[in-house]
Amino acid sequence: MILIFGGVYQGKLAYALERFNLTEGYVYRCDNDDAVMPKDKKIIYEIDKWILALLKNDMDIESAIKQFISCNKDVIIICNDISCGVVPVDILLRKWREATGRILAMLSQESEEVVRLFCGIPTRIK
C-alpha cells in the first residue's frame, strides 16, 4: 500500500497518475455520503471523504479501514490532510478531522511508502 497525502489542491492525484502510469479509470473518488468502498480500483482518492461517510453512518471507522486494507494491499490511497487550519465549530466536522488524523497515522504505519505533496512537490516520508 502507498499513502499519498497533503493539502487540498496540491496535485496528489495528478502525481499518482503520472508516477504509476495510470488513467482516471483506475480511480475511485470517495464521496461524503457513500460508506461502501469498491474493491476493483487501484487508486482510492480522498479517503478523508470516506471517513466522513463512515462517521455519518455511525460505523466503526478503524475497523472499516482495517478490513479494507487487509483486502487491498496493492492500493494507492490519497488523503487530504485536513488537520491543518481552523478547527471546525461543528461537532461532526471536528470528529471527522480527529478521525482522519488518527487514520492517517494508522495508514502511515501500514504503508510501504508514504509521500507528502506540498505545492505539487512530493516528499517521501517513508
C-alpha positions in Angstrom: 0.0 0.0 0.0 1.1 3.5 -0.8 -0.2 6.6 1.0 -0.1 10.0 -0.6 -1.3 12.9 1.5 -1.2 16.7 1.5 -3.4 19.8 1.5 -6.3 20.2 -0.9 -5.4 21.1 -4.5 -1.7 20.2 -4.1 -1.6 17.8 -7.1 -1.8 14.5 -5.3 -4.0 12.7 -7.9 -2.0 14.1 -10.9 1.2 12.9 -9.2 -0.1 9.4 -8.6 -1.5 9.0 -12.1 1.8 10.2 -13.6 4.1 8.3 -11.3 2.3 5.0 -11.6 1.3 5.5 -15.3 -2.4 5.1 -14.6 -5.5 6.7 -16.0 -8.7 8.0 -14.4 -10.3 4.6 -15.0 -8.2 3.2 -12.1 -9.5 5.9 -9.7 -12.3 5.6 -7.1 -13.4 9.0 -5.9 -14.8 8.8 -2.4 -18.0 10.6 -1.5 -19.1 12.2 1.8 -22.2 10.0 1.8 -21.2 6.7 0.3 -19.9 4.3 3.0 -19.3 1.4 0.6 -15.8 1.1 -0.8 -15.2 -0.7 -4.1 -12.5 -3.4 -4.3 -11.6 -3.1 -8.0 -9.8 0.3 -8.1 -6.0 0.9 -7.9 -6.3 4.5 -6.5 -8.6 5.5 -3.7 -8.9 9.3 -4.0 -9.9 11.5 -1.0 -10.3 8.7 1.6 -11.0 11.5 4.0 -14.4 11.8 2.4 -15.0 8.1 3.0 -14.1 8.6 6.7 -16.8 11.3 6.9 -19.3 8.9 5.3 -18.4 6.2 7.8 -18.8 8.7 10.6 -22.2 9.9 9.3 -23.4 6.3 9.2 -22.2 5.6 12.8 -19.8 2.9 11.5 -16.6 1.8 13.3 -14.1 3.8 11.2 -11.0 2.0 12.4 -12.5 -1.5 11.8 -13.7 -0.5 8.3 -10.3 0.9 7.3 -8.5 -2.2 8.7 -10.9 -4.5 6.8 -10.4 -2.5 3.6 -6.6 -2.5 3.7 -6.4 -6.2 4.6 -8.2 -7.0 1.3 -6.4 -4.3 -0.7 -2.6 -4.5 -0.1 -1.7 -3.0 -3.5 -3.9 0.1 -3.4 -2.7 3.7 -3.6 -4.6 5.8 -1.0 -4.8 9.6 -1.4 -5.9 11.6 1.5 -6.4 15.4 2.1 -4.6 16.5 5.2 -7.4 18.3 7.0 -5.6 18.5 10.3 -4.1 21.9 9.5 -6.1 25.1 9.6 -9.1 26.2 11.6 -10.7 23.7 14.0 -14.3 23.3 12.9 -17.0 24.6 15.3 -19.4 21.8 14.0 -19.0 18.7 16.2 -19.4 16.3 13.3 -16.7 18.0 11.3 -14.4 18.2 14.4 -14.8 14.4 14.9 -14.1 13.9 11.2 -10.9 16.0 11.5 -9.8 14.0 14.5 -10.7 10.6 13.0 -8.9 11.5 9.7 -5.7 12.3 11.7 -5.8 9.0 13.6 -6.5 7.1 10.3 -3.6 8.8 8.6 -1.3 7.7 11.4 -2.6 4.2 11.1 -2.3 4.1 7.3 1.2 5.5 7.5 2.3 2.6 9.8 0.7 0.1 7.4 2.0 1.6 4.2 5.2 0.5 2.4 5.6 4.1 1.2 4.3 7.5 2.4 4.5 10.6 0.2 3.5 14.1 1.2 2.7 16.6 -1.5 3.1 20.3 -0.9 2.8 22.8 -3.7 3.0 20.0 -6.1 6.3 18.8 -4.8 6.4 15.2 -3.5 8.5 14.4 -0.4 9.0 10.7 0.5 8.5 10.4 4.2 8.7 6.6 4.4 
